[in-house]
Amino acid sequence: MKKPLLALTVAAAAVAALATPAAASPTDDTIVTFTVGTANLDVFAPPSVNLGSTFADTFIEGQIGPVQVVDQRAALTATWTTTVSITEFVTGGGGPAELIAPSQVEYWSGPATATTGVGTFVPGQPTAADRVTLAVPRTAFSKTSGSGNNSATWDPGLRVNVPPTAVAGTYTATVTHSVA
C-alpha cells in the first residue's frame, strides 16, 4: 500500500508542477540617452560689392550679393528675424556735400533663392516695388515657424538716391545684416 500511495503522491506532484506556471525570468532596465548638439545662429554676407558709377541727382541700384542665415540651434521653435541697417555713404573728408544719408538708400530683400529645413520663410520686401528706406533698421528676412536646423539665402537689392549736391568721389557705406 505504501508503493501505490507513493506513486500517487509522485504523480500528483508531477501534475501540480505542470499546472503551475514557471517562475518569471529576472529582468533589468537600461536607460539610454544621447545629446543632439546645438550650434549657432549665424548670418553671412559678401564682404564688399561695387554698384558701379552714376552722376549726382540720379540713382544707382544693384544686388549686393547673397545673404544667408544658417540656424544650427536644433530648436523646437526655430524662428528668427534678420535686420538690415546702413551707415552714411561717405567720400573725401565727409563734409555735407560728401555724405549720402541712410534715408536716401532703399533696400529690398527679394524672395528666397534657397532654403533648407521646414517652416515658413518670409522675405521682408519680396520685390523692388516693396523697397523701403534704411533711415531706420528694417526686417530683411524672417522665419516664422518650424523646428530643427534650417537656412535661407536671398539676394537683396540696394538703391542709392544720389542728391544733386553730391560731389564726385567714391562713396563707401557699411550695410549690416544681423540675426536674432
ZATI-485622 format. One record per residue (C-alpha): x, y, z; residue number from 0. Coordinates in nm, 3 decimals, always signed. Layout:
N
<site><x>X</x><y>Y</y><z>Z</z><pos>NUM</pos></site>
...
This chain:
180
<site><x>+0.000</x><y>+0.000</y><z>+0.000</z><pos>0</pos></site>
<site><x>+0.289</x><y>+0.230</y><z>+0.053</z><pos>1</pos></site>
<site><x>+0.403</x><y>+0.188</y><z>-0.306</z><pos>2</pos></site>
<site><x>+0.070</x><y>+0.288</y><z>-0.465</z><pos>3</pos></site>
<site><x>+0.043</x><y>+0.584</y><z>-0.224</z><pos>4</pos></site>
<site><x>+0.395</x><y>+0.691</y><z>-0.306</z><pos>5</pos></site>
<site><x>+0.330</x><y>+0.654</y><z>-0.678</z><pos>6</pos></site>
<site><x>+0.008</x><y>+0.854</y><z>-0.641</z><pos>7</pos></site>
<site><x>+0.191</x><y>+1.128</y><z>-0.447</z><pos>8</pos></site>
<site><x>+0.467</x><y>+1.146</y><z>-0.710</z><pos>9</pos></site>
<site><x>+0.206</x><y>+1.159</y><z>-0.990</z><pos>10</pos></site>
<site><x>+0.013</x><y>+1.436</y><z>-0.812</z><pos>11</pos></site>
<site><x>+0.333</x><y>+1.635</y><z>-0.763</z><pos>12</pos></site>
<site><x>+0.415</x><y>+1.599</y><z>-1.134</z><pos>13</pos></site>
<site><x>+0.066</x><y>+1.720</y><z>-1.233</z><pos>14</pos></site>
<site><x>+0.095</x><y>+2.013</y><z>-0.993</z><pos>15</pos></site>
<site><x>+0.436</x><y>+2.102</y><z>-1.136</z><pos>16</pos></site>
<site><x>+0.296</x><y>+2.103</y><z>-1.488</z><pos>17</pos></site>
<site><x>-0.008</x><y>+2.307</y><z>-1.389</z><pos>18</pos></site>
<site><x>+0.196</x><y>+2.571</y><z>-1.201</z><pos>19</pos></site>
<site><x>+0.338</x><y>+2.845</y><z>-1.426</z><pos>20</pos></site>
<site><x>+0.714</x><y>+2.870</y><z>-1.444</z><pos>21</pos></site>
<site><x>+0.878</x><y>+3.145</y><z>-1.243</z><pos>22</pos></site>
<site><x>+0.937</x><y>+3.465</y><z>-1.445</z><pos>23</pos></site>
<site><x>+1.288</x><y>+3.530</y><z>-1.570</z><pos>24</pos></site>
<site><x>+1.463</x><y>+3.815</y><z>-1.390</z><pos>25</pos></site>
<site><x>+1.470</x><y>+4.147</y><z>-1.584</z><pos>26</pos></site>
<site><x>+1.663</x><y>+4.470</y><z>-1.560</z><pos>27</pos></site>
<site><x>+1.622</x><y>+4.801</y><z>-1.748</z><pos>28</pos></site>
<site><x>+1.886</x><y>+5.022</y><z>-1.907</z><pos>29</pos></site>
<site><x>+1.811</x><y>+5.389</y><z>-1.967</z><pos>30</pos></site>
<site><x>+1.978</x><y>+5.507</y><z>-2.288</z><pos>31</pos></site>
<site><x>+2.044</x><y>+5.875</y><z>-2.352</z><pos>32</pos></site>
<site><x>+2.219</x><y>+6.085</y><z>-2.613</z><pos>33</pos></site>
<site><x>+2.254</x><y>+6.456</y><z>-2.683</z><pos>34</pos></site>
<site><x>+2.166</x><y>+6.639</y><z>-3.002</z><pos>35</pos></site>
<site><x>+2.423</x><y>+6.913</y><z>-3.019</z><pos>36</pos></site>
<site><x>+2.341</x><y>+7.270</y><z>-3.084</z><pos>37</pos></site>
<site><x>+2.543</x><y>+7.519</y><z>-3.279</z><pos>38</pos></site>
<site><x>+2.491</x><y>+7.880</y><z>-3.371</z><pos>39</pos></site>
<site><x>+2.252</x><y>+8.109</y><z>-3.546</z><pos>40</pos></site>
<site><x>+2.470</x><y>+8.293</y><z>-3.800</z><pos>41</pos></site>
<site><x>+2.434</x><y>+8.537</y><z>-4.086</z><pos>42</pos></site>
<site><x>+2.677</x><y>+8.560</y><z>-4.379</z><pos>43</pos></site>
<site><x>+2.702</x><y>+8.842</y><z>-4.633</z><pos>44</pos></site>
<site><x>+2.950</x><y>+8.939</y><z>-4.905</z><pos>45</pos></site>
<site><x>+3.246</x><y>+9.137</y><z>-4.768</z><pos>46</pos></site>
<site><x>+3.212</x><y>+9.407</y><z>-5.036</z><pos>47</pos></site>
<site><x>+3.031</x><y>+9.500</y><z>-5.355</z><pos>48</pos></site>
<site><x>+3.073</x><y>+9.780</y><z>-5.608</z><pos>49</pos></site>
<site><x>+2.748</x><y>+9.912</y><z>-5.754</z><pos>50</pos></site>
<site><x>+2.926</x><y>+10.094</y><z>-6.037</z><pos>51</pos></site>
<site><x>+2.911</x><y>+10.465</y><z>-6.111</z><pos>52</pos></site>
<site><x>+2.648</x><y>+10.730</y><z>-6.166</z><pos>53</pos></site>
<site><x>+2.603</x><y>+11.108</y><z>-6.154</z><pos>54</pos></site>
<site><x>+2.466</x><y>+11.350</y><z>-5.895</z><pos>55</pos></site>
<site><x>+2.087</x><y>+11.388</y><z>-5.893</z><pos>56</pos></site>
<site><x>+2.030</x><y>+11.032</y><z>-6.017</z><pos>57</pos></site>
<site><x>+2.022</x><y>+10.691</y><z>-5.855</z><pos>58</pos></site>
<site><x>+2.223</x><y>+10.373</y><z>-5.872</z><pos>59</pos></site>
<site><x>+2.099</x><y>+10.030</y><z>-5.781</z><pos>60</pos></site>
<site><x>+2.205</x><y>+9.670</y><z>-5.786</z><pos>61</pos></site>
<site><x>+2.215</x><y>+9.343</y><z>-5.598</z><pos>62</pos></site>
<site><x>+2.458</x><y>+9.326</y><z>-5.308</z><pos>63</pos></site>
<site><x>+2.512</x><y>+8.952</y><z>-5.331</z><pos>64</pos></site>
<site><x>+2.377</x><y>+8.653</y><z>-5.143</z><pos>65</pos></site>
<site><x>+2.296</x><y>+8.690</y><z>-4.776</z><pos>66</pos></site>
<site><x>+2.245</x><y>+8.366</y><z>-4.585</z><pos>67</pos></site>
<site><x>+2.115</x><y>+8.279</y><z>-4.240</z><pos>68</pos></site>
<site><x>+2.222</x><y>+7.939</y><z>-4.108</z><pos>69</pos></site>
<site><x>+2.035</x><y>+7.817</y><z>-3.799</z><pos>70</pos></site>
<site><x>+2.200</x><y>+7.513</y><z>-3.640</z><pos>71</pos></site>
<site><x>+2.042</x><y>+7.553</y><z>-3.296</z><pos>72</pos></site>
<site><x>+1.824</x><y>+7.242</y><z>-3.349</z><pos>73</pos></site>
<site><x>+1.547</x><y>+7.432</y><z>-3.171</z><pos>74</pos></site>
<site><x>+1.195</x><y>+7.307</y><z>-3.114</z><pos>75</pos></site>
<site><x>+1.075</x><y>+7.651</y><z>-3.223</z><pos>76</pos></site>
<site><x>+1.329</x><y>+7.760</y><z>-3.482</z><pos>77</pos></site>
<site><x>+1.226</x><y>+8.114</y><z>-3.563</z><pos>78</pos></site>
<site><x>+1.449</x><y>+8.412</y><z>-3.633</z><pos>79</pos></site>
<site><x>+1.447</x><y>+8.763</y><z>-3.779</z><pos>80</pos></site>
<site><x>+1.722</x><y>+8.927</y><z>-3.982</z><pos>81</pos></site>
<site><x>+1.753</x><y>+9.304</y><z>-3.958</z><pos>82</pos></site>
<site><x>+1.934</x><y>+9.529</y><z>-4.204</z><pos>83</pos></site>
<site><x>+2.082</x><y>+9.874</y><z>-4.143</z><pos>84</pos></site>
<site><x>+2.335</x><y>+10.102</y><z>-4.314</z><pos>85</pos></site>
<site><x>+2.580</x><y>+10.378</y><z>-4.227</z><pos>86</pos></site>
<site><x>+2.605</x><y>+10.703</y><z>-4.420</z><pos>87</pos></site>
<site><x>+2.780</x><y>+10.687</y><z>-4.756</z><pos>88</pos></site>
<site><x>+3.095</x><y>+10.899</y><z>-4.724</z><pos>89</pos></site>
<site><x>+3.360</x><y>+11.027</y><z>-4.963</z><pos>90</pos></site>
<site><x>+3.654</x><y>+11.257</y><z>-4.903</z><pos>91</pos></site>
<site><x>+3.653</x><y>+11.426</y><z>-4.564</z><pos>92</pos></site>
<site><x>+3.284</x><y>+11.362</y><z>-4.502</z><pos>93</pos></site>
<site><x>+3.162</x><y>+11.721</y><z>-4.532</z><pos>94</pos></site>
<site><x>+2.791</x><y>+11.785</y><z>-4.605</z><pos>95</pos></site>
<site><x>+2.834</x><y>+11.752</y><z>-4.983</z><pos>96</pos></site>
<site><x>+3.036</x><y>+11.431</y><z>-4.924</z><pos>97</pos></site>
<site><x>+2.763</x><y>+11.240</y><z>-4.738</z><pos>98</pos></site>
<site><x>+2.459</x><y>+11.045</y><z>-4.851</z><pos>99</pos></site>
<site><x>+2.223</x><y>+10.976</y><z>-4.561</z><pos>100</pos></site>
<site><x>+2.067</x><y>+10.633</y><z>-4.494</z><pos>101</pos></site>
<site><x>+1.729</x><y>+10.791</y><z>-4.568</z><pos>102</pos></site>
<site><x>+1.846</x><y>+10.815</y><z>-4.934</z><pos>103</pos></site>
<site><x>+1.911</x><y>+10.440</y><z>-4.951</z><pos>104</pos></site>
<site><x>+1.639</x><y>+10.187</y><z>-5.029</z><pos>105</pos></site>
<site><x>+1.656</x><y>+9.811</y><z>-4.971</z><pos>106</pos></site>
<site><x>+1.456</x><y>+9.509</y><z>-5.075</z><pos>107</pos></site>
<site><x>+1.531</x><y>+9.151</y><z>-4.982</z><pos>108</pos></site>
<site><x>+1.374</x><y>+8.981</y><z>-5.281</z><pos>109</pos></site>
<site><x>+1.246</x><y>+8.625</y><z>-5.243</z><pos>110</pos></site>
<site><x>+1.447</x><y>+8.337</y><z>-5.103</z><pos>111</pos></site>
<site><x>+1.687</x><y>+8.192</y><z>-5.358</z><pos>112</pos></site>
<site><x>+1.734</x><y>+7.879</y><z>-5.143</z><pos>113</pos></site>
<site><x>+1.602</x><y>+7.737</y><z>-4.816</z><pos>114</pos></site>
<site><x>+1.661</x><y>+7.422</y><z>-4.612</z><pos>115</pos></site>
<site><x>+1.460</x><y>+7.278</y><z>-4.325</z><pos>116</pos></site>
<site><x>+1.092</x><y>+7.310</y><z>-4.251</z><pos>117</pos></site>
<site><x>+0.892</x><y>+7.618</y><z>-4.167</z><pos>118</pos></site>
<site><x>+0.776</x><y>+7.944</y><z>-4.316</z><pos>119</pos></site>
<site><x>+1.041</x><y>+8.175</y><z>-4.462</z><pos>120</pos></site>
<site><x>+0.922</x><y>+8.533</y><z>-4.515</z><pos>121</pos></site>
<site><x>+1.104</x><y>+8.799</y><z>-4.722</z><pos>122</pos></site>
<site><x>+1.091</x><y>+9.147</y><z>-4.575</z><pos>123</pos></site>
<site><x>+1.039</x><y>+9.308</y><z>-4.916</z><pos>124</pos></site>
<site><x>+0.964</x><y>+9.047</y><z>-5.183</z><pos>125</pos></site>
<site><x>+1.012</x><y>+9.276</y><z>-5.486</z><pos>126</pos></site>
<site><x>+1.184</x><y>+9.600</y><z>-5.581</z><pos>127</pos></site>
<site><x>+0.842</x><y>+9.766</y><z>-5.573</z><pos>128</pos></site>
<site><x>+0.833</x><y>+9.685</y><z>-5.198</z><pos>129</pos></site>
<site><x>+1.167</x><y>+9.854</y><z>-5.121</z><pos>130</pos></site>
<site><x>+1.200</x><y>+10.057</y><z>-4.800</z><pos>131</pos></site>
<site><x>+1.441</x><y>+10.330</y><z>-4.694</z><pos>132</pos></site>
<site><x>+1.713</x><y>+10.239</y><z>-4.448</z><pos>133</pos></site>
<site><x>+1.657</x><y>+10.554</y><z>-4.242</z><pos>134</pos></site>
<site><x>+1.586</x><y>+10.304</y><z>-3.962</z><pos>135</pos></site>
<site><x>+1.677</x><y>+9.934</y><z>-3.930</z><pos>136</pos></site>
<site><x>+1.437</x><y>+9.712</y><z>-4.124</z><pos>137</pos></site>
<site><x>+1.340</x><y>+9.347</y><z>-4.127</z><pos>138</pos></site>
<site><x>+1.522</x><y>+9.187</y><z>-4.419</z><pos>139</pos></site>
<site><x>+1.405</x><y>+8.827</y><z>-4.382</z><pos>140</pos></site>
<site><x>+1.247</x><y>+8.606</y><z>-4.118</z><pos>141</pos></site>
<site><x>+1.147</x><y>+8.252</y><z>-4.038</z><pos>142</pos></site>
<site><x>+0.815</x><y>+8.248</y><z>-3.857</z><pos>143</pos></site>
<site><x>+0.754</x><y>+7.877</y><z>-3.792</z><pos>144</pos></site>
<site><x>+0.920</x><y>+7.538</y><z>-3.794</z><pos>145</pos></site>
<site><x>+1.172</x><y>+7.342</y><z>-3.593</z><pos>146</pos></site>
<site><x>+1.518</x><y>+7.198</y><z>-3.630</z><pos>147</pos></site>
<site><x>+1.813</x><y>+7.318</y><z>-3.834</z><pos>148</pos></site>
<site><x>+1.739</x><y>+7.542</y><z>-4.131</z><pos>149</pos></site>
<site><x>+1.881</x><y>+7.807</y><z>-4.361</z><pos>150</pos></site>
<site><x>+1.768</x><y>+8.075</y><z>-4.602</z><pos>151</pos></site>
<site><x>+1.953</x><y>+8.264</y><z>-4.874</z><pos>152</pos></site>
<site><x>+1.840</x><y>+8.576</y><z>-5.058</z><pos>153</pos></site>
<site><x>+1.998</x><y>+8.833</y><z>-5.293</z><pos>154</pos></site>
<site><x>+1.897</x><y>+9.178</y><z>-5.169</z><pos>155</pos></site>
<site><x>+1.888</x><y>+9.489</y><z>-5.379</z><pos>156</pos></site>
<site><x>+2.006</x><y>+9.837</y><z>-5.287</z><pos>157</pos></site>
<site><x>+1.909</x><y>+10.168</y><z>-5.448</z><pos>158</pos></site>
<site><x>+2.103</x><y>+10.482</y><z>-5.362</z><pos>159</pos></site>
<site><x>+1.933</x><y>+10.809</y><z>-5.447</z><pos>160</pos></site>
<site><x>+2.228</x><y>+11.042</y><z>-5.510</z><pos>161</pos></site>
<site><x>+2.138</x><y>+11.401</y><z>-5.414</z><pos>162</pos></site>
<site><x>+2.205</x><y>+11.688</y><z>-5.656</z><pos>163</pos></site>
<site><x>+2.456</x><y>+11.834</y><z>-5.410</z><pos>164</pos></site>
<site><x>+2.678</x><y>+11.523</y><z>-5.407</z><pos>165</pos></site>
<site><x>+3.037</x><y>+11.584</y><z>-5.513</z><pos>166</pos></site>
<site><x>+3.244</x><y>+11.349</y><z>-5.727</z><pos>167</pos></site>
<site><x>+3.421</x><y>+11.068</y><z>-5.542</z><pos>168</pos></site>
<site><x>+3.398</x><y>+10.706</y><z>-5.437</z><pos>169</pos></site>
<site><x>+3.131</x><y>+10.675</y><z>-5.169</z><pos>170</pos></site>
<site><x>+3.152</x><y>+10.398</y><z>-4.910</z><pos>171</pos></site>
<site><x>+2.900</x><y>+10.273</y><z>-4.655</z><pos>172</pos></site>
<site><x>+2.857</x><y>+9.960</y><z>-4.447</z><pos>173</pos></site>
<site><x>+2.541</x><y>+9.750</y><z>-4.477</z><pos>174</pos></site>
<site><x>+2.489</x><y>+9.536</y><z>-4.167</z><pos>175</pos></site>
<site><x>+2.267</x><y>+9.227</y><z>-4.155</z><pos>176</pos></site>
<site><x>+2.209</x><y>+9.089</y><z>-3.805</z><pos>177</pos></site>
<site><x>+2.001</x><y>+8.792</y><z>-3.696</z><pos>178</pos></site>
<site><x>+1.831</x><y>+8.705</y><z>-3.369</z><pos>179</pos></site>
